[in-house]
Amino acid sequence: MDQIFAANSTLAATIGGVLIGLSAVLLMATTGRIAGISGFVSRLLPPYTDDGFLARIAFIAGLVAAPLIYSFATGSGIGISVSSSVPLLIAAGLLVGFGAVRGGGCTSGHGVCGIARLSPRSIVATLVFMATAVATVFIARHVIGG
Amino acid sequence: MQIMISFVAGLLFSLGLLISGLINPAKVQNFLDLAGTWDPSLAFTMAAAIATTTIGYRLAFRNSRPLFADAFQLPIAKAIDVRLVGGAAVFGIGWGLIGFCPGPAVAALSTGSTSAFIFVGAMLAGMFLARTLERPSSPSAPQTKI
């Protein structure tokens, strides 16, 4: 992947975005559901309010399977670079999980599907979480330093 | 059929995360780091995903119902309230701290990264907490929250 796309990360970023959009459209056109990952994941936990459990499991299985298939097919690993600080990971995970459910969506449900529907709630949510995310990175990297 | 398609949609979505680089927290943090090592490429991912979804949703909504379900399940919530804005703000802080939002974090489980497992575990705990708080005040289906 890196070799193919390193030369043009803008192109890769755009193609990736189109695929994410196609996934959202496929889901809506066939199952009538918003592709909201935080909604899918959080509704794997009780209480269960509808019959979509298996479909959600299937979507999440697809999410996890694609990199495995990709690695297997190309023989190259998926390189991610992420903090290994356990307290930071726990704090961030709690905030992301809590905030996504509280705010009714995340980057996918609000940021892609909601904005595509011109939902005012999603536009506001996206502007807010982009702003606090940018502010957080600014403080972590440039104020506290790191 | 819904289950099959949800799996395929999950694969597509994950492939998009992979090709765009959104699966990689370091890249996401660079995207958010406007004052430092800013990497604008993920803006193309977001724009392409939104554009694709906007067009695709319009086509999908020409039908009166989805192909394999009874009805489109669109969010009906309209209120822009403290819960939405506060949730989104908290979500953004967590996203900025590590660079994982729910989709990429779940997809990154496939890499076997310990950090991804810790993050997802904490995220589930945060989701559970938020859903527990929600239960008494909103008996309506959470399907309507985005």
Chai-1 contact restraints between the chains, C-beta under 6 A:
chainA,res_idxA,chainB,res_idxB,connection_type,confidence,min_distance_angstrom,max_distance_angstrom,comment,restraint_id
A,S9,B,S41,contact,1.0,0.0,6.0,A-B,restraint_1
A,T10,B,S41,contact,1.0,0.0,6.0,A-B,restraint_2
A,T10,B,F44,contact,1.0,0.0,6.0,A-B,restraint_3
A,A12,B,I19,contact,1.0,0.0,6.0,A-B,restraint_4
A,A13,B,S20,contact,1.0,0.0,6.0,A-B,restraint_5
A,A13,B,S41,contact,1.0,0.0,6.0,A-B,restraint_6
A,A13,B,L42,contact,1.0,0.0,6.0,A-B,restraint_7
A,A13,B,F44,contact,1.0,0.0,6.0,A-B,restraint_8
A,A13,B,T45,contact,1.0,0.0,6.0,A-B,restraint_9
A,T14,B,F44,contact,1.0,0.0,6.0,A-B,restraint_10
A,T14,B,A48,contact,1.0,0.0,6.0,A-B,restraint_11
A,I15,B,I19,contact,1.0,0.0,6.0,A-B,restraint_12
A,G16,B,G16,contact,1.0,0.0,6.0,A-B,restraint_13
A,G16,B,I19,contact,1.0,0.0,6.0,A-B,restraint_14
A,G16,B,S20,contact,1.0,0.0,6.0,A-B,restraint_15
A,G16,B,T45,contact,1.0,0.0,6.0,A-B,restraint_16
A,G17,B,T45,contact,1.0,0.0,6.0,A-B,restraint_17
A,G17,B,A48,contact,1.0,0.0,6.0,A-B,restraint_18
A,G17,B,A49,contact,1.0,0.0,6.0,A-B,restraint_19
A,V18,B,A48,contact,1.0,0.0,6.0,A-B,restraint_20
A,V18,B,T52,contact,1.0,0.0,6.0,A-B,restraint_21
A,L19,B,L12,contact,1.0,0.0,6.0,A-B,restraint_22
A,L19,B,L15,contact,1.0,0.0,6.0,A-B,restraint_23
A,L19,B,G16,contact,1.0,0.0,6.0,A-B,restraint_24
A,I20,B,F13,contact,1.0,0.0,6.0,A-B,restraint_25
A,I20,B,G16,contact,1.0,0.0,6.0,A-B,restraint_26
A,I20,B,A49,contact,1.0,0.0,6.0,A-B,restraint_27
A,G21,B,A49,contact,1.0,0.0,6.0,A-B,restraint_28
A,G21,B,T52,contact,1.0,0.0,6.0,A-B,restraint_29
A,G21,B,T53,contact,1.0,0.0,6.0,A-B,restraint_30
A,L22,B,L12,contact,1.0,0.0,6.0,A-B,restraint_31
A,S23,B,A9,contact,1.0,0.0,6.0,A-B,restraint_32
A,S23,B,L12,contact,1.0,0.0,6.0,A-B,restraint_33
A,S23,B,F13,contact,1.0,0.0,6.0,A-B,restraint_34
A,A24,B,T53,contact,1.0,0.0,6.0,A-B,restraint_35
A,V25,B,T53,contact,1.0,0.0,6.0,A-B,restraint_36
A,V25,B,G56,contact,1.0,0.0,6.0,A-B,restraint_37
A,L26,B,A9,contact,1.0,0.0,6.0,A-B,restraint_38
A,L27,B,A9,contact,1.0,0.0,6.0,A-B,restraint_39
A,M28,B,Y57,contact,1.0,0.0,6.0,A-B,restraint_40
A,M28,B,A60,contact,1.0,0.0,6.0,A-B,restraint_41
A,A29,B,A60,contact,1.0,0.0,6.0,A-B,restraint_42
A,T30,B,I5,contact,1.0,0.0,6.0,A-B,restraint_43
A,T30,B,P66,contact,1.0,0.0,6.0,A-B,restraint_44
A,T30,B,L67,contact,1.0,0.0,6.0,A-B,restraint_45
A,T30,B,F68,contact,1.0,0.0,6.0,A-B,restraint_46
A,T31,B,Q2,contact,1.0,0.0,6.0,A-B,restraint_47
A,T31,B,P66,contact,1.0,0.0,6.0,A-B,restraint_48
A,T31,B,A69,contact,1.0,0.0,6.0,A-B,restraint_49
A,G32,B,P66,contact,1.0,0.0,6.0,A-B,restraint_50
A,G32,B,A69,contact,1.0,0.0,6.0,A-B,restraint_51
A,G32,B,A71,contact,1.0,0.0,6.0,A-B,restraint_52
A,G32,B,F72,contact,1.0,0.0,6.0,A-B,restraint_53
A,G32,B,Q73,contact,1.0,0.0,6.0,A-B,restraint_54
A,R33,B,Q73,contact,1.0,0.0,6.0,A-B,restraint_55
A,I34,B,I146,contact,1.0,0.0,6.0,A-B,restraint_56
A,G36,B,I146,contact,1.0,0.0,6.0,A-B,restraint_57
A,I37,B,P102,contact,1.0,0.0,6.0,A-B,restraint_58
A,I37,B,G103,contact,1.0,0.0,6.0,A-B,restraint_59
A,S38,B,P102,contact,1.0,0.0,6.0,A-B,restraint_60
A,V41,B,P102,contact,1.0,0.0,6.0,A-B,restraint_61
A,S42,B,M127,contact,1.0,0.0,6.0,A-B,restraint_62
A,L45,B,F128,contact,1.0,0.0,6.0,A-B,restraint_63
A,T49,B,A141,contact,1.0,0.0,6.0,A-B,restraint_64
A,L54,B,I3,contact,1.0,0.0,6.0,A-B,restraint_65
A,A55,B,Q2,contact,1.0,0.0,6.0,A-B,restraint_66
A,A55,B,I3,contact,1.0,0.0,6.0,A-B,restraint_67
A,A55,B,S6,contact,1.0,0.0,6.0,A-B,restraint_68
A,A58,B,I3,contact,1.0,0.0,6.0,A-B,restraint_69
A,A58,B,S6,contact,1.0,0.0,6.0,A-B,restraint_70
A,A58,B,F7,contact,1.0,0.0,6.0,A-B,restraint_71
A,F59,B,S6,contact,1.0,0.0,6.0,A-B,restraint_72
A,F59,B,A9,contact,1.0,0.0,6.0,A-B,restraint_73
A,F59,B,G10,contact,1.0,0.0,6.0,A-B,restraint_74
A,A61,B,F7,contact,1.0,0.0,6.0,A-B,restraint_75
A,G62,B,F7,contact,1.0,0.0,6.0,A-B,restraint_76
A,G62,B,G10,contact,1.0,0.0,6.0,A-B,restraint_77
A,G62,B,L11,contact,1.0,0.0,6.0,A-B,restraint_78
A,L63,B,G10,contact,1.0,0.0,6.0,A-B,restraint_79
A,L63,B,S14,contact,1.0,0.0,6.0,A-B,restraint_80
A,L63,B,V106,contact,1.0,0.0,6.0,A-B,restraint_81
A,L63,B,A107,contact,1.0,0.0,6.0,A-B,restraint_82
A,V64,B,L109,contact,1.0,0.0,6.0,A-B,restraint_83
A,V64,B,S110,contact,1.0,0.0,6.0,A-B,restraint_84
A,A66,B,L11,contact,1.0,0.0,6.0,A-B,restraint_85
A,A66,B,S14,contact,1.0,0.0,6.0,A-B,restraint_86
A,A66,B,L15,contact,1.0,0.0,6.0,A-B,restraint_87
A,P67,B,L18,contact,1.0,0.0,6.0,A-B,restraint_88
A,P67,B,S110,contact,1.0,0.0,6.0,A-B,restraint_89
A,L68,B,S110,contact,1.0,0.0,6.0,A-B,restraint_90
A,I78,B,T111,contact,1.0,0.0,6.0,A-B,restraint_91
A,I80,B,N24,contact,1.0,0.0,6.0,A-B,restraint_92
A,I80,B,A108,contact,1.0,0.0,6.0,A-B,restraint_93
A,I80,B,T111,contact,1.0,0.0,6.0,A-B,restraint_94
A,S81,B,A26,contact,1.0,0.0,6.0,A-B,restraint_95
A,V82,B,P25,contact,1.0,0.0,6.0,A-B,restraint_96
A,V82,B,S115,contact,1.0,0.0,6.0,A-B,restraint_97
A,S83,B,I98,contact,1.0,0.0,6.0,A-B,restraint_98
A,S84,B,S115,contact,1.0,0.0,6.0,A-B,restraint_99
A,L89,B,S115,contact,1.0,0.0,6.0,A-B,restraint_100
A,L89,B,I118,contact,1.0,0.0,6.0,A-B,restraint_101
A,L89,B,F119,contact,1.0,0.0,6.0,A-B,restraint_102
A,I90,B,A122,contact,1.0,0.0,6.0,A-B,restraint_103
A,A92,B,G94,contact,1.0,0.0,6.0,A-B,restraint_104
A,A92,B,L97,contact,1.0,0.0,6.0,A-B,restraint_105
A,A92,B,I98,contact,1.0,0.0,6.0,A-B,restraint_106
A,G93,B,F119,contact,1.0,0.0,6.0,A-B,restraint_107
A,G93,B,A122,contact,1.0,0.0,6.0,A-B,restraint_108
A,G93,B,M123,contact,1.0,0.0,6.0,A-B,restraint_109
A,L94,B,A122,contact,1.0,0.0,6.0,A-B,restraint_110
A,L94,B,G126,contact,1.0,0.0,6.0,A-B,restraint_111
A,L95,B,V90,contact,1.0,0.0,6.0,A-B,restraint_112
A,L95,B,I93,contact,1.0,0.0,6.0,A-B,restraint_113
A,L95,B,G94,contact,1.0,0.0,6.0,A-B,restraint_114
A,V96,B,F91,contact,1.0,0.0,6.0,A-B,restraint_115
A,V96,B,G94,contact,1.0,0.0,6.0,A-B,restraint_116
A,V96,B,W95,contact,1.0,0.0,6.0,A-B,restraint_117
A,V96,B,M123,contact,1.0,0.0,6.0,A-B,restraint_118
A,G97,B,M123,contact,1.0,0.0,6.0,A-B,restraint_119
A,G97,B,G126,contact,1.0,0.0,6.0,A-B,restraint_120
A,G97,B,M127,contact,1.0,0.0,6.0,A-B,restraint_121
A,F98,B,G126,contact,1.0,0.0,6.0,A-B,restraint_122
A,F98,B,L129,contact,1.0,0.0,6.0,A-B,restraint_123
A,F98,B,A130,contact,1.0,0.0,6.0,A-B,restraint_124
A,G99,B,G87,contact,1.0,0.0,6.0,A-B,restraint_125
A,G99,B,V90,contact,1.0,0.0,6.0,A-B,restraint_126
A,G99,B,F91,contact,1.0,0.0,6.0,A-B,restraint_127
A,A100,B,F91,contact,1.0,0.0,6.0,A-B,restraint_128
A,V101,B,M127,contact,1.0,0.0,6.0,A-B,restraint_129
A,V101,B,A130,contact,1.0,0.0,6.0,A-B,restraint_130
A,V101,B,R131,contact,1.0,0.0,6.0,A-B,restraint_131
A,R102,B,R83,contact,1.0,0.0,6.0,A-B,restraint_132
A,R102,B,G87,contact,1.0,0.0,6.0,A-B,restraint_133
A,R102,B,A130,contact,1.0,0.0,6.0,A-B,restraint_134
A,G103,B,L84,contact,1.0,0.0,6.0,A-B,restraint_135
A,G103,B,G87,contact,1.0,0.0,6.0,A-B,restraint_136
A,G103,B,A88,contact,1.0,0.0,6.0,A-B,restraint_137
A,G103,B,F91,contact,1.0,0.0,6.0,A-B,restraint_138
A,G104,B,K145,contact,1.0,0.0,6.0,A-B,restraint_139
A,G104,B,I146,contact,1.0,0.0,6.0,A-B,restraint_140
A,G105,B,I146,contact,1.0,0.0,6.0,A-B,restraint_141
A,C106,B,C101,contact,1.0,0.0,6.0,A-B,restraint_142
A,C106,B,P102,contact,1.0,0.0,6.0,A-B,restraint_143
A,T107,B,C101,contact,1.0,0.0,6.0,A-B,restraint_144
A,S108,B,G103,contact,1.0,0.0,6.0,A-B,restraint_145
A,G109,B,I146,contact,1.0,0.0,6.0,A-B,restraint_146
A,V112,B,A49,contact,1.0,0.0,6.0,A-B,restraint_147
A,V112,B,I50,contact,1.0,0.0,6.0,A-B,restraint_148
A,V112,B,T53,contact,1.0,0.0,6.0,A-B,restraint_149
A,G114,B,I146,contact,1.0,0.0,6.0,A-B,restraint_150
A,I115,B,I50,contact,1.0,0.0,6.0,A-B,restraint_151
A,A116,B,I50,contact,1.0,0.0,6.0,A-B,restraint_152
A,A116,B,T53,contact,1.0,0.0,6.0,A-B,restraint_153
A,A116,B,T54,contact,1.0,0.0,6.0,A-B,restraint_154
A,A116,B,Y57,contact,1.0,0.0,6.0,A-B,restraint_155
A,R121,B,I80,contact,1.0,0.0,6.0,A-B,restraint_156
A,R121,B,L84,contact,1.0,0.0,6.0,A-B,restraint_157
A,V124,B,I80,contact,1.0,0.0,6.0,A-B,restraint_158
A,A125,B,L84,contact,1.0,0.0,6.0,A-B,restraint_159
A,A125,B,A88,contact,1.0,0.0,6.0,A-B,restraint_160
A,V128,B,V85,contact,1.0,0.0,6.0,A-B,restraint_161
A,V128,B,A88,contact,1.0,0.0,6.0,A-B,restraint_162
A,V128,B,A89,contact,1.0,0.0,6.0,A-B,restraint_163
A,F129,B,A88,contact,1.0,0.0,6.0,A-B,restraint_164
A,F129,B,F91,contact,1.0,0.0,6.0,A-B,restraint_165
A,F129,B,G92,contact,1.0,0.0,6.0,A-B,restraint_166
A,T132,B,A89,contact,1.0,0.0,6.0,A-B,restraint_167
A,T132,B,G92,contact,1.0,0.0,6.0,A-B,restraint_168
A,T132,B,I93,contact,1.0,0.0,6.0,A-B,restraint_169
A,A133,B,L32,contact,1.0,0.0,6.0,A-B,restraint_170
A,A133,B,G92,contact,1.0,0.0,6.0,A-B,restraint_171
A,A133,B,W95,contact,1.0,0.0,6.0,A-B,restraint_172
A,A133,B,G96,contact,1.0,0.0,6.0,A-B,restraint_173
A,V134,B,L32,contact,1.0,0.0,6.0,A-B,restraint_174
A,V134,B,L34,contact,1.0,0.0,6.0,A-B,restraint_175
A,T136,B,I93,contact,1.0,0.0,6.0,A-B,restraint_176
A,T136,B,G96,contact,1.0,0.0,6.0,A-B,restraint_177
A,T136,B,L97,contact,1.0,0.0,6.0,A-B,restraint_178
A,V137,B,Q29,contact,1.0,0.0,6.0,A-B,restraint_179
A,V137,B,L32,contact,1.0,0.0,6.0,A-B,restraint_180
A,V137,B,D33,contact,1.0,0.0,6.0,A-B,restraint_181
A,V137,B,G96,contact,1.0,0.0,6.0,A-B,restraint_182
A,F138,B,A35,contact,1.0,0.0,6.0,A-B,restraint_183
A,R141,B,D33,contact,1.0,0.0,6.0,A-B,restraint_184
A,R141,B,G36,contact,1.0,0.0,6.0,A-B,restraint_185
A,H142,B,A35,contact,1.0,0.0,6.0,A-B,restraint_186
